[in-house]
């Protein structure tokens, strides 16, 4: 009797999880982006001047319906814009430091279904009074 009840309970849990996964898989990537929190993390980079940035902390953010992003802890973040074309994401953000130095970040990513993440490359340029540093 205990085995029958245990099997019934496990069967219900598996069906429930499967149903939730089916709902998630039918949503478009855009819908998934808008309803979830995401994390941006640098996995080690070397600047053009040879400076090794190493791995950075993960920063939580959300994609917004107006094609911008909102970071949980915005720091010096000032503007953003993203564009999704199929599975390709282009993300541009600008940071302005108290010194007046501005940094522009442009990332080009492809969505990986197996990793459930955007993977790709980026560039980061710094400017002082609109002049490249």
C-alpha positions in Angstrom: 0.0 0.0 0.0 2.8 2.4 0.9 4.5 1.7 -2.5 1.3 2.5 -4.4 0.8 5.8 -2.5 4.5 6.7 -3.0 4.3 5.9 -6.8 1.1 8.0 -7.1 2.7 11.0 -5.4 5.9 10.8 -7.5 3.8 10.4 -10.6 1.8 13.6 -9.8 5.1 15.6 -9.2 6.6 14.5 -12.5 3.5 15.4 -14.4 3.3 18.8 -12.7 7.0 19.6 -13.5 6.6 18.4 -17.0 3.6 20.6 -17.5 5.4 23.7 -16.2 8.4 22.9 -18.5 6.0 22.6 -21.5 4.5 26.1 -20.7 8.0 27.6 -20.4 9.2 26.0 -23.7 6.2 27.5 -25.6 7.1 31.0 -24.6 9.2 33.1 -27.1 12.7 34.1 -26.1 11.4 37.7 -25.9 8.7 36.6 -23.4 11.3 34.7 -21.3 13.6 37.7 -21.3 10.9 40.0 -20.0 9.6 37.9 -17.2 12.9 36.7 -15.7 15.9 38.3 -13.9 19.2 37.8 -15.7 22.8 38.1 -14.6 25.7 39.7 -16.4 29.1 38.4 -15.6 32.5 39.0 -17.1 34.5 35.8 -17.5 38.0 37.2 -17.8 39.1 39.8 -20.4 42.2 41.5 -21.4 42.1 45.2 -22.4 43.9 46.5 -25.6 46.6 48.0 -23.3 47.2 44.5 -21.8 45.4 45.1 -18.5 43.9 41.8 -17.4 40.4 42.4 -15.9 39.9 38.8 -14.6 36.5 37.5 -13.7 33.9 39.9 -12.4 31.0 39.6 -10.0 27.5 38.8 -11.4 25.2 41.8 -11.7 21.4 41.1 -11.7 19.3 43.0 -14.2 15.9 42.8 -16.1 15.0 43.4 -19.7 12.2 46.0 -19.9 9.5 46.4 -22.6 10.9 49.7 -23.8 14.1 47.9 -25.1 16.2 49.1 -22.1 17.6 47.2 -19.1 17.4 47.9 -15.4 20.1 46.8 -13.0 19.3 45.9 -9.4 22.3 47.8 -8.4 22.8 50.4 -11.1 26.2 51.8 -9.9 27.2 54.4 -12.5 24.9 53.0 -15.2 23.3 55.8 -17.2 21.7 54.5 -20.4 20.9 51.3 -22.2 19.3 49.8 -25.3 18.9 46.2 -26.5 17.8 44.6 -29.7 16.8 41.0 -30.1 16.9 39.6 -33.6 16.0 35.9 -33.5 18.4 34.4 -30.9 20.9 37.3 -31.4 21.1 40.0 -28.7 22.8 43.3 -29.1 23.1 45.2 -25.8 24.5 48.7 -25.4 25.0 50.4 -22.0 26.7 53.6 -20.9 28.3 54.4 -17.6 29.3 57.8 -16.4 31.8 57.9 -13.5 31.9 60.8 -11.0 35.2 62.0 -12.7 33.1 62.6 -15.9 34.7 59.7 -17.7 32.2 57.7 -19.8 32.3 54.1 -20.7 30.3 52.6 -23.5 29.7 48.8 -23.5 28.5 47.0 -26.6 27.8 43.2 -26.4 26.9 40.8 -29.1 25.4 37.6 -27.9 23.6 34.4 -29.1 21.1 32.6 -26.9 22.2 29.1 -26.0 19.2 26.9 -25.2 21.4 24.3 -23.5 22.9 26.9 -21.2 19.8 29.0 -20.9 22.0 32.0 -21.3 23.3 34.5 -23.8 27.0 33.9 -24.7 29.2 36.1 -26.8 31.7 39.0 -26.9 31.7 42.6 -26.1 33.7 45.8 -26.4 34.1 48.5 -23.8 35.4 52.0 -24.7 36.1 54.8 -22.4 35.8 58.5 -23.2 36.7 61.7 -21.5 34.8 64.8 -22.7 33.7 62.6 -25.7 37.3 61.9 -26.7 38.5 58.2 -26.6 41.0 57.4 -23.9 
